[in-house]
């Protein structure tokens, strides 16, 4: 449980204000840092998918904001294949029918919805996804569909939907005849109308069908407009000329919006479309290649929400068997007249696309808002989507347990809390669980009760019972906390909810006003009036839709972020999604508008962070993506909001900012998240550097500093943790020029995991890596070193462990059938210039060199044995020697906080173990001495000590519990026998 000390922050400020602000960090200062993905292995929204007919086990899926993935085993395992490319937002993936090595990818989600990310053009792989070439159409932002000529892999058509929040001319249908080296626009209407779909006739690649869709998202949530230019078009000359199809299809006068099209491979004259058009919405069929159409169903369940789905797929052998993707996946076997559920809840919903193998129709790939699944028996059974770590999170918070959990709302799947460390050596499906909040929400763990979580709008979840209670300010009076109740409190999909950093009973919640409760939501106090804009000018990005009734300026904004001060309980900052910042200095009695003058209407104040060192300092991340502006915007005030400075120097100019946080232990050390990556600043935001490291380019929606770790919520790849940023906190003005520097280590936790209590997790089961077990030792080398050693000393100066750069490094574990985490040999300390990280496992040195021996493939022999005893919690010394120069720093080791064994019992366990261990070490020396003296009796006697003592040590060290009387007796007997043997040895001389 977190301890709250109101004076702690003030004291920290007093100390930190004496320190110099950090300079820009050298690039190699971050080389030792590695992001660790922790899941959950619960997939997210997936837009496009394709299989390879010639290789029925191979499939590709395009996750809307999680990159491109490939399986070669019918979906048993999936692997990302585009993580080295500069986008993770994907709308389309296609394999060339005539060459399965050629794969095309269109970036950008290709949807019109309130929450999306954009891409940066087309990509091509000529080696089945191993390497990629970036192509053109980079300003199209959204590419929902690609069609490749069945006979010519270099000839393709691309539908470009364009900017979701503004007009742009790179829209429409494009053609390439040279594998994407260049593109020619072949169908275009105007800067507001984009390409939504394109398909080729199976028997004639010069016959092309395309869908144009005039649609736009607005600056405020759920704002959307459509226009008169949507329609279905056909070309019979390879795209040179086009004809808009009618013949019974709905028109724009009927309210026509998006269409989706499917062609019957066995009879290309049979076409189906799903049409969104008011009363004339439905599934339409043509039997004459699009000349005339008949509506086959008016059942809204089959085609509703066409703006989200609009995907129809025709069976490759039967033109009357057709599938429609919607909230449920539907199947018709009579040409679209009657329908039956093909797949629906339970099992997921919101199906996006179906691909059917043309040579083996029972093999299908379906993608939905919960990921990708495969059937090999026509839909009787499906593979799992619980093996795809593509969750889309909006926010991240951490609870107050150890190990801590990261929590947030996952798009399409509700909430999830995932542990930062698993008890069984890794993080698996057994470790995470939902906590009753909505799919868009923050989650606020209760600081005083580890079983209670608040979230959503507002709910209280009790882990013990699994029950969720509505405790919103509007509970029982309207639709949710921010619905249409009598006071008209407004809310949108993600509303801020968080506990005060100075009062563990105070919970804040934002609608268009600020609320607080101190009794778990039983009653609420309103702390403000409406803090949004009363009126505003329509932003220029709305363009031709500015005069529509739905664009009329009315009060729509909400409190989108809340930042209570950690150093002053009366100071609270709030930002709105319509571009305002307010602050109160008296706990909500009065408020002051302190909006930076640069902010205009609908500049969304995404996340604010109040300084941990100064009540007058605050930071704001402002997102202008919904204004068709991809620039980053970060602001800093140091005078209570009187003036603001924009602080984005060094950042990419094409990635909107979502979050900024201040490190709570080092003033001037800031972290920020954009739509592409994490950034770090060591000089209070004056300049920024990428902190992407091994993370793919992905939307960073939120991040927090939890203890010594940096934790991130991505919108497409789940939660990530950067373990132990203490070295970044210690970089000073002279660090980079210092020849060698040992950073003060973070507190190390003595924690063990159980290895033999369960059948090992199969290697193809999804799991995430635990943090390193032990003490992470960071050091800096200004230049390459010839020799580096690390020694760990106890309080009496005894060297417990020594590692050297010249040490041989044991080989990795045999693949065999052993879990990867069973064998963790220590690596040698690094000698390359830059920051280096080395982990001590908190054990004494091994009494033998068995880990350097070849490794058996038998699972239970893959762990290095024997291991030295655990060290006691306490203070130790790290001694780093670099080319003869010695550096030392103290290191604190603490016990796993969950262990309640009294220290005296742990000390008894330790002392007995070390006494036996020391005897083992000395026995090895005695064996050599006896061998040299030719005393075979003593060679045998001393040689037997290791095995006899190790058995007792293993029993003593098996868990963090008091030694049993049997263990104590065994230890005393072995030590007595040792003393007798030593006496005989001494007497012999």
Order of alpha helices (4+ residues) and beta strands (2+ residues): alpha-beta-beta-beta-beta-beta-beta-beta-beta-beta-beta-beta-beta-beta-beta-beta-beta-beta-beta-beta-beta-beta-beta-alpha-beta-beta-beta-beta-beta-beta-beta-beta-beta-beta-beta-beta-beta-beta-beta-beta-beta-beta-beta-beta-beta-beta-beta-beta-beta-beta-beta-beta-beta-beta-beta-beta-beta-beta-alpha-beta-beta-beta-beta-beta-beta-beta-beta-beta-alpha-alpha-alpha
